[in-house]
Amino acid sequence: MDVIETIQQRRSTRGFLDKPVERETLERLLSLATQAPSAINLQPWEFVIVSGEEKKRLSKVLVKRMRERNISCGPGAKKQLPEHFVERQRRLLECILPNIPEDTRFDEFINEGSCNFYGAPTAVIITLDKAFSSARLTDIGVAVGYLVLAAHAMGLGTCPIGLITAFDDDIREQLNIPDEKQVVIGIAVGYRDESSPLNRARSERVPTSDVVKWRE
Ligand SMILES: Cc1cc2nc3c(=O)[nH]c(=O)nc-3n(C[C@H](O)[C@H](O)[C@H](O)COP(=O)(O)O)c2cc1C
């Protein structure tokens, strides 16, 4: 599969098979994700690969904390967002909503699903040393892009999970991550359940003319 096809096909996976991803497959995936470019080739990222019982334990803690603290997925806005962003969020909801179980509320599905990494057998947690400024979050973003595309090309599904950063302390405690590291994002990784309605949702993109400005 070439890179253009991979980019065009990939969408986030929210329905996974109950099938572990082999260690060698995960090693190959990480060896591809870490080919990402980074400023001054600092490669500031660290990946914690959580599978098996450890992943189940982590999900349990996160779901519990999410309920206790009533944390919800949101756009991370500092102030009221312009209407077109609100509209994009609404359209994503409309795209996912018809595919979730009938008796489940949308926010319940997303919040609980995110904390459970949508049942994926593996969660990849990416951390950044707190000595770095927020400029280095860009490098992590690039690595996430490489990881999700490489995974797709390898026949794996992924879903980036930003919600879990609300539980930074719990994750560090659970996974023995030192205090000097910041949890930047998690990524659910596993084999896609092609029969799951959850994977029918295909998010849209606005026309490039809405987000690209030309200056000549
Ligand atoms: C930084 C980041 C954080 C995200 N956090 C979550 C999350 O917490 N829960 C979730 O269900 N999806 C999350 N997503 C997935 C987005 O909802 C998804 O990428 C977006 O709707 C576009 O859909 P696509 O990935 O299928 O193309 C996140 C994606 C990114 C890039």
The ligand as an SDF file (V2000), in Angstrom:
LIG
                    3D

 31 33  0  0  0  0  0  0  0  0999 V2000
   -4.8000   14.8120   19.3360 C   0  0  0  0  0  0  0  0  0  0  0  0
   -6.0170   13.9440   19.1470 C   0  0  0  0  0  0  0  0  0  0  0  0
   -6.7710   13.5890   20.2600 C   0  0  0  0  0  0  0  0  0  0  0  0
   -7.8860   12.7600   20.0850 C   0  0  0  0  0  0  0  0  0  0  0  0
   -8.5830   12.3500   21.1900 N   0  0  0  0  0  0  0  0  0  0  0  0
   -9.6170   11.5050   21.0500 C   0  0  0  0  0  0  0  0  0  0  0  0
  -10.2870   11.0010   22.1950 C   0  0  0  0  0  0  0  0  0  0  0  0
   -9.9560   11.3040   23.3380 O   0  0  0  0  0  0  0  0  0  0  0  0
  -11.3240   10.1400   21.9950 N   0  0  0  0  0  0  0  0  0  0  0  0
  -11.7180    9.7590   20.7450 C   0  0  0  0  0  0  0  0  0  0  0  0
  -12.6680    8.9790   20.6190 O   0  0  0  0  0  0  0  0  0  0  0  0
  -11.0800   10.2030   19.6180 N   0  0  0  0  0  0  0  0  0  0  0  0
  -10.0490   11.0560   19.7560 C   0  0  0  0  0  0  0  0  0  0  0  0
   -9.3630   11.4950   18.6510 N   0  0  0  0  0  0  0  0  0  0  0  0
   -9.7780   11.0390   17.3250 C   0  0  0  0  0  0  0  0  0  0  0  0
  -10.5060   12.1390   16.5440 C   0  0  0  0  0  0  0  0  0  0  0  0
  -11.8320   12.2490   16.9880 O   0  0  0  0  0  0  0  0  0  0  0  0
  -10.4570   11.8080   15.0550 C   0  0  0  0  0  0  0  0  0  0  0  0
   -9.1170   11.7660   14.6300 O   0  0  0  0  0  0  0  0  0  0  0  0
  -11.1960   12.8550   14.2060 C   0  0  0  0  0  0  0  0  0  0  0  0
  -12.5630   12.8350   14.4970 O   0  0  0  0  0  0  0  0  0  0  0  0
  -10.9920   12.6030   12.7150 C   0  0  0  0  0  0  0  0  0  0  0  0
  -11.4340   11.3040   12.4150 O   0  0  0  0  0  0  0  0  0  0  0  0
  -10.4990   10.1940   11.7860 P   0  0  0  0  0  0  0  0  0  0  0  0
   -9.3590    9.9450   12.7280 O   0  0  0  0  0  0  0  0  0  0  0  0
  -11.4030    8.9940   11.6860 O   0  0  0  0  0  0  0  0  0  0  0  0
  -10.0150   10.6820   10.4680 O   0  0  0  0  0  0  0  0  0  0  0  0
   -8.2620   12.3150   18.7940 C   0  0  0  0  0  0  0  0  0  0  0  0
   -7.4760   12.6890   17.6800 C   0  0  0  0  0  0  0  0  0  0  0  0
   -6.3680   13.4840   17.8550 C   0  0  0  0  0  0  0  0  0  0  0  0
   -5.5260   13.8310   16.6570 C   0  0  0  0  0  0  0  0  0  0  0  0
  1  2  1  0
  2  3  1  0
  2 30  2  0
  3  4  2  0
  4  5  1  0
  4 28  1  0
  5  6  2  0
  6  7  1  0
  6 13  1  0
  7  8  2  0
  7  9  1  0
  9 10  1  0
 10 11  2  0
 10 12  1  0
 12 13  2  0
 13 14  1  0
 14 15  1  0
 14 28  1  0
 15 16  1  0
 16 17  1  0
 16 18  1  0
 18 19  1  0
 18 20  1  0
 20 21  1  0
 20 22  1  0
 22 23  1  0
 23 24  1  0
 24 25  2  0
 24 26  1  0
 24 27  1  0
 28 29  2  0
 29 30  1  0
 30 31  1  0
M  END
$$$$
